[in-house]
């Protein structure tokens, strides 16, 4: 078998056999496929697609390219959650301790932010001392101790994905659904899960802006997860405005800790609602509770009783962070070194549309995120929204507050955020946070 034979078959619209897909993944991992040959096959897949069997086989081959974690010595069901990402999407920081306090072990392998979206690992590193670079043995130890552990992908986990993702980024083939599914699921399945809840976002701040494409992705992810033996469900959720109030690493962690402390701002309620729903689905899929209703009740009790906060505190301490932030979240914010700039509405009316990605890019562009892999992040930079979709605002009224370092940042990011809001004369139709549930 030669690489060019596999490329030709897919280029001409044929379905690849399991042997051909395995040959491709092993060749990429071991270096037998050159980068230009791998890129040619990725483009052929982008143009011709893959059927469900090919998609599952590609996922399994990428999973087998590295180490699969075994947590069978931990006598709890294992579950995780994955989001396709958005602006202000911070639910992992609430879900992991919440699920752990409900009797589910959560080995969460997370990512870093790039472009307009923030990454869970970067948010956690805004906690002084918190370490996300853990050896597998330490990851296991934290999971046993706390019920959840958070780290990034290691060289041992799905190494084929690391190589293929870099090529996809360089060849403009990132958006093809079979490759997205294989990338996400190969990493998640490597954690030895029993259950997986997915949050697939759609809208102006989402990776998949078009709802039909986001729905297609959600169905593909759920089908692949279940076919690989992991009970999987997905929520299709709205990302037409930042989730909650805070955008920016330290600000988002602050918002999550306040939620865990029972002090959530009213505008952060969507974060609470989505976190509870995703946790409930993890708990139900993992078999801890017999029904989704019982799982929701359990998750709400764990949040309201403070059990989830204590779970988060144990994890922060175990991963080297300062647990005092759980009692005093203001420790996360260095307000004395920042400029707080009011972003004003240009006219009176109702918020009818928000280009959420523009808010993310505004924060990222002044140091609050990455535009290139390897960029340093200023964890303190961010934006706190005062109005949401449908809210009424006066001329010169506050759209929110931008936290930045100097006048130049204030001018650049402030104008971009202002332009992201459309103010109309009539209130818009209300938006629905959870648009659809996709099950097996």
N, C-alpha and C positions, 0 to 999 in steps of 0.2 A: 504494500500500500504506500502511495506517495502523497505528500501534501497537495500537489496540484490536482490529483484525482478527486480528493475530497472537496477542494475548492470548486472544481468544475461541476460536480454533481449538484452542489447547492446553488451555484451560479445559474444553472439551468432549471432550477425549481424543484429538484428532487429532494426526497426526504433522506436524511443521513441515517445510516444504521447505527446501532449501539457501538459496534466495533469502530466505525469511522469517528464517532464523537469521542470515544475513549482514546483513540489514536491522536486526535487533535489536542485534547486536554493534556495527555501525557507528553506530547511533543512540545507544547507551550511551556509546561512546567519544567521539563528536562532540557529545553533549549534546542531540540531537534527541529522544531518549526522556527524559521527565521521570523523576525518581526514583520517583514513585508508579506510573508505568506499568511501569518496569523491575521494581519490587518485585512488582507484580501478576503479571507473567509468571514471575518466579522462584517465586512461590507456586504458580502453575499447574503449573510443571515439577515442583515438590516433590510436589504431589498426584497428578499424572498420569504423571510419569516421562518418559523418552525411550528410544527404541529405539537399537540400536547405531549405525545410520547417522546419526541425529540427534546422538548423543553425539560421534561422530567429526567431524561437520560443525561442531558448536559449538566443539570443541577447535581445529580448523583456523582457524575464523574469529577466535577469540580470539588465536591465535598470529599471524595476519596483522594484528591490530590494532596491532602494534608492530614493532620491528626484530628480524630473525632474524640471529644472529651467524654469521659465516663464518670458520672456522679452517682452510680448505683449504690455506693456506700452511704449516701445521704438519704435517709428513709422518708423522703418527701417527694411528691410529684414535682416535676420541673416544668416551668413555663416561662415564656418571655413575651415581649411586645416589640413590634417594630413599626416605626412611622416613616413614610416616604418624605417627610420633612416639610417645614414651612417657616413662617416668620412668627417668633414668639412661641414656637412649639417646644414646650418644656415638660410635657407630661411624664416622661420617663423618670424624672426626679421625684414625682409623687407616686407613680405606679409601682416602682420597684419596692420601696419600703411598705407600701400599702398591701401589695400582694404577699410579701414576706410575712407580714403580720396576720395574714389570713391563712397561713399554713402552706404556702407554695414557695419552693426554692426557685430563685430567679438568677440564673447565671447570665448576666446581660453583657453581651459583647457589642459595644457601641462604636460610633464613628465621630469624626471631627467635621466641623462646618467648612463650607466652601461657597463662595458667592453670596447669595442673599439669605442662606439658611444657616442657622447655628448648629453646632454639634454638641451632643451630650457630654462628651469627654472634656471639651473646652469649658463648658459651663461648670462642670465639677471642679476643674482646676482653678476656677475663681475662688474656691474655698481655700484659705491659706493652708498649705501643706498637703492638700489632698493629692494622692498618687493614683494615676490610672495605668501606669506601666507596671504591671504585676507579672511575675513568673507564674506559670500555670499552677505550681504547688501553692503559692500564696493566694492565688485566685480561689482555689479549692478551700483553703483554710478560712478565708473571709466568708465564703458562701456557707460553710458549716457553722460559723460563729454567728453570722448576722441574718442568714436567710436570703441575702442577696449580695452580689458582688458586681462591680462595674469595671470593665477594662476595655482596651482597644483590641483590634485584630492583631494577632501575633504572626510571626513568620511561619509558625507551624499550622495555622488554621487557614484552609482553602488558599494555598499559595497561588494556584492557577488564577484565582480571582484578582489577586494583587497585580499580576502581569497583564491580564486581559483588561482590567479597568483602566490602566494607564494607556493601553492601546486604544480603547474605546474613546477615551477623552481626546486623544490626539487625532482620531480619524472621524470624529463627529458621528459615532454610532452609539452614543450613550442611550438614546431614547428608545431603542427597539425593545419591545416587551420581553421576548424570550431571554435576552441578555440581562435585562434588569432582574427578572425572576431568578435566573441562575445565580447572579451575583448576591442578591439578598438572601435567598434561601440556602445557598451553600454555606454561608457564614452562620446563619441561625441554626441550621440543622447540625452543625458541628458541635453545638453546645449540649447535645444529648437531651433534647427537649421531649416532653410528652405533649405539650400544647403550645400554641402560638396565636396571639391576637395581633392583628394588623390594623394599622390606621393609614388608609390611603387617602391622601388629601387632594382636593381639586379646587381651582379658583386662581385668583390673581397672585397669590403668594406661593402656589404649589409648583412642584416639579412638573406635574401633569395638569395644566390649566384647564383643558377641555374635559368635561365630566364624562363623556362617552369613553375617552381613552383611559381615564382614571378607573372607570368601572371595569373596562377590559383588563387592565392590570390587576385589579383586585381579584377578579375571577381567576386569572392565571396563577396568582400567588396562592390562593386558597386551594385550587385544584392540585398544584404541585406539592404543597405542604401535606395535604391529606394522602396523596398517592405515595408519599415517602414515609407514611406511618405516623405523622405528627398531626394531632387534631388541630385544625386551623380554621379561623374565621376572620373576616375583615369588616371594618366599618369604613364606609365612604363618607368623608367628613369635609366640612366647608373650610376653605382657606382663602376667603375673600376679604379678610382683614386679619391683623395680628391676633393670635390666640391669647386671650387675657389682656393685660395692660402692658406688661414689660417686654421690651425688645433689647437684648444686650445681656451679656453673660452674668455678671454679678447681680444685675437687676432681676433677671429671670430666676436665679437661685433664691434671691430674697423673696420673690413672690411665692415660690414653691414652699419655702420654709414657713411663711405666714399661713399658707393653706394648711400645712401639716399642723400648725399651732392653733388652727381654728379661727384665724384672724383674716380670712380672705376678704379682699376688697370685692364689692359687688360686681365690678367689671371683670374680675378674675373668675367668676362663677363658671364660665364655659370650660376653664381648665379643670375645675373641680368635677363638673359633670362628665367630661370626656374621660378623665382619669378614673373615676369610679366605674364608668361603663366598661372601659377596657380591662380594668382589674377584675370586674365581675365575670367577664367572659373568660379570662385566664383561669379564675377560680373554678368556674363551672366546667370548662373544657378539661381541666386537670382532674376533675372528679372529686374535688374537696366538698362541693355542695351539689345536691341532686338537681337543682333548678337554677335558672338564671336569676329568678326573683330572690331566692335564698342567698345567692352569691352577692347580689347587690346589697342586700341587708347586711351581710357580713362585712363587706367592704366599707359601707357607711359607718358601721359601728367602730371598725378599726380606725377610721379617720377621726370620728368624733370623740372617741375615748382617749386619744393621744397615743395609742399603740403604734401607729405608723410613724409618728414623730420619734418615738423611742427607738424604733427599728432604724430610722435614718441616722439618729445620733450614734448608735453602735457602729454603723457602717463608716461614718465619717471618721470616727476614732480609729477603727481598724485599718482604714486606708490612709492614715497619717494626717488627716485633716484636723482642724481646730473645732472640737465639738461645741465650744461656747457659742458658735453661730446659731445653734438650735435654740438657745435661750435669748440671744440678742442678735437677730438677723442684721441689724444695722452695722455690725462689725464688717460685713461684706462690702459696705459702701464707703468709699473715701471721699465723701462729699466736700470736705474742706479744700481738696485739690482740684475740684471740677467747677466748670461753669454750668449753671442751670439756666437754660434759655427757653422762654416761652415761645412755642410755635403757634402763630395766630391764624385764625380763619380769615380769608380775604373778604368774606361777605356773610350775611346772616342767612340761615336756612337750615336744611336737614342734610345729614351725611348720607348721600345716595350711593357712593361708590368709593372704595379704597383700593388703590394699587399697592397691595401689601408687599410685593417684591421690591417696589421702589423704597419703601421704608427700610427693608432689610439691607438694600444696597446703600442707602444713605448712611446707615450706622456702620456697615462694613467699610465703606469708602473712607471714613475718617479714623480708621484703626480699630473699630469694634468688631471686626471679623477678618476673614481672609479673602483676598482675590486670587492668590496663588498659594499652592501647597508650600508650607514652610514659612509663610508670613507670621510675624509676631502679632499677638492680639492684645489690645488694651482692654482688659476685662471690665473696666469701669465705664467705658463709653456705652451709651444706649439712649433709648427713648421710652417714655412712659406716656401712653395714650390717655387722654381725658374724655374722649368721645368715641363712640362705636357707631357702626352702621345703623342708621335710623334716628340717631340722636339729633336734637336741635342745638344749634350753636348761633351765637350772635356775631356780628361783624367785629373782628378783633378779639373774639373769644378764643379760649385756649383749645387747640387741637391736642396739645400735650406738651411735655417738657423734654427737651433734648439735653443730655448730659455730655459735655464735650470739654476740650482742653483750652481752646483759644477762639478768638474772633473769626479766624478764617474757617475753622471747622464749623462754627455756629452758622456762618453765612452759607457755606456750601451745603451742609446736611439739612439745615433748617429750611432752605428753599426747596430742596428735593422732597422733603417730607410734606411741606405745605402743598406742593403740586400733586402729591399722591392722593389727596382728598378731593372728592367732587362734592360740592355743596349745591343742592337744588332747592326749588321752591316748595316741593311737596314731599312728604315722607315716603320712603320706598316700601315695598313689600318686605315683611320680616324674613330674615334668613334662617334656615334650619341647620343646626350644627351637625347632626347626624343625618345624612341624606338617605343612606341605605345600609342594610346589613347583608353581607354575602356569606353564606354558609356552604357547607359541603353539598 
